[in-house]
């Protein structure tokens, strides 16, 4: 599980860089009326990651509860694929951002490849949320959950024109 969590945290770091550098600074997505759908997709994905980071920091999903986590992980994949299509329709991606997204997709695959064997083991246990503690990793992942939740609120608000130029752009 340590490798899976390490890969997940690396994903979080790359995702934060992608959001702050490319989405906020370079592309200024919250100011683009054409980015509304993309921002809503980002918010949806952010809320999925909030669940993944926040829960895996402190619990294991045993028995049938594994399927709750699997549903969140599959939801994240669907949203990401939809986001790839939306980005290509709504704006030109800088080459660096395209590379970043590719690296993040590869990293997510590596995370899943390391998580799935754990999920199989957990599925064989009686259904329950089992508390775990990964030391500093639990706290770092909690911080990432809080950060990605804040990013989701920011993207959702920006997609609705709350507190940004999108409000007057229409």
Secondary structure as GFF3:
##gff-version 3
##sequence-region A 1 170
A	DSSP	alpha_helix	2	17	.	.	.	ID=ss1
A	DSSP	pi_helix	18	26	.	.	.	ID=ss2
A	DSSP	three_ten_helix	29	31	.	.	.	ID=ss3
A	DSSP	three_ten_helix	33	35	.	.	.	ID=ss4
A	DSSP	alpha_helix	36	56	.	.	.	ID=ss5
A	DSSP	beta_strand	59	62	.	.	.	ID=ss6
A	DSSP	three_ten_helix	63	65	.	.	.	ID=ss7
A	DSSP	alpha_helix	66	90	.	.	.	ID=ss8
A	DSSP	alpha_helix	95	123	.	.	.	ID=ss9
A	DSSP	beta_strand	128	131	.	.	.	ID=ss10
A	DSSP	alpha_helix	136	159	.	.	.	ID=ss11
A	DSSP	alpha_helix	166	169	.	.	.	ID=ss12
###
